[in-house]
Amino acid sequence: MFTQVVSKASEHRRTEATYKNNTSSRSHAICQIRIHNNSMPAAEDGKLYLIDLAGSERASDSFMHDKERLKETQEVNKSLMSLKDCIKSRTKASLYIDKFIHIPYRSSKLTLLLK
């Protein structure tokens, strides 16, 4: 069943040729696996996230791209930067428990999903 779900999900993945990579991933993929412990019903379900992030590209590597590819590159880089900001803020929040640290989950769909 898991392989069927992965196969179906991969139909929605986007890859395109870029200057550095013939099959560059142009979308992120997130798979959440929930594990329920039947022998201990009171235990919380476990969650395992499998995340495949689209690759980031340097602006200097995208000089051969058309407008659509440039826009995709900007969107991918923006969402990866948002993820970095969330991880950084969560780390700060765990270090400074007596201080409020804003975590910018709403800055991208990726980080909102991972919240």
Secondary structure as GFF3:
##gff-version 3
##sequence-region A 1 115
A	DSSP	alpha_helix	2	10	.	.	.	ID=ss1
A	DSSP	beta_strand	15	16	.	.	.	ID=ss2
A	DSSP	beta_strand	24	25	.	.	.	ID=ss3
A	DSSP	beta_strand	29	35	.	.	.	ID=ss4
A	DSSP	beta_strand	46	52	.	.	.	ID=ss5
A	DSSP	three_ten_helix	59	62	.	.	.	ID=ss6
A	DSSP	alpha_helix	67	95	.	.	.	ID=ss7
A	DSSP	three_ten_helix	105	107	.	.	.	ID=ss8
A	DSSP	alpha_helix	109	114	.	.	.	ID=ss9
###
